[in-house]
Structures are given as structure tokens and as C-alpha cells.
Amino acid sequence: MSAFLMRRATAAPRAAVRAFSTTPSRNLAKITIIGHLADTPELQATSTGHEIIKYAVASNSGPKDNRQTSWFRVASFEGDGPRRDFLRSLPKGTMVYVEGDATMSTYQDAEGNNRSSLNIVQRNIEVLKRPQTTEQ
């Protein structure tokens, strides 16, 4: 190896090494849920005038004789347009695949007990199976 290349490889200062990301880290987790819609997604207005879509997904695990159901509340910030209309048209019982960002928050209920809540913001949703209707 030439002396120039050797000096070049060893002379790079530590500060010159590029960081992986220039944005500050956030306490955020990704979550993937496969389950059935508990009800038709609802459109709700916020205090700032924006609209969000809220819905719940039920996911089952375990054998049939000892099945456990986990419930996940999901919020979607879809604006006006076909994606919002599509999401609102999904009927109860639709099997969906949801990807989202999950955060934990703690609060005190009316009795003063500390509670925690898992908040999920939808990033992607795919319909896996629609429920059977009597017409089909």
C-alpha cells in the first residue's frame, strides 16, 4: 500500500465519520397486527378541527380451547380522499394487516389509579379477507 493511502486511511478524524441519522432519536416502536375489525371505523373530529379515524382490531392467539384475545385501538390520520373513504367502508369482521407506530402513555383515572395505554398510529393497512355476507 502506498504511503499516501496509508496516511489517508489512518488520518481521518473521528468527527468526520458520518452518523447514521442526523435526526434525534425518539422513543417509538413499530407494531404489526393481524386481526379482525371490532366495528366499522369511525370518523372523529379533534379540537383543532382535523379529522381522525379510530377503530379497534381484535387479535386471537392460543389453542381453540384456551384462546386469548388482545384488543388494539388504532388511530389513522387519513385526509380527505379515497383512502379515507376506503377505510371507513370496511365492515365489522374484516381481517386486516395493520402496521403502525406504538407509544405507551400513563395517566390517572377518575379514582386516582395509575393506568397505562398503548397508542397506535396507523402507517399502513391491508385487507386480507372480507367477512362473508348472506348475498355471496
Phi, psi and omega in degrees: 000138181289158180296326179297312180294323179296315178296320182297318182290326184262347186268354182294123180292155182298326182290340182281347179289127184285135177286156180297318182220141178266352179273149179292148179287148178237150176279089185220137179240149176265145179223144176236129182233134170240121182187191183251143176294133179284333180196173177295134179303142183249142177268127180231141177270143177265173180292341180269000179095355176280163178242139175234156178251127180243141176203167180239144178238132177256129179237129182258147175214155178097171180292160184302324182283346180220050185285135177250136179247129175250137181251134180236127174267131185235142175241141179233135181255044178291134177280196176292152175129189186292328180294320179293316180296321178298312181297319181289341182272355181289128182278163175304139178093355178293130177278125184232157173246117184240130171249138181199176176261134183243136175225150176257139174227150178242148180205170176252133179279185184298331180273000179090006178279141176283131179233158174232152184222140175264117181256128182239129176250118183295135173249329181207145175219138176228139177273125179265322182200132176270150179292149178287138176248168182290338181284338185275000000 
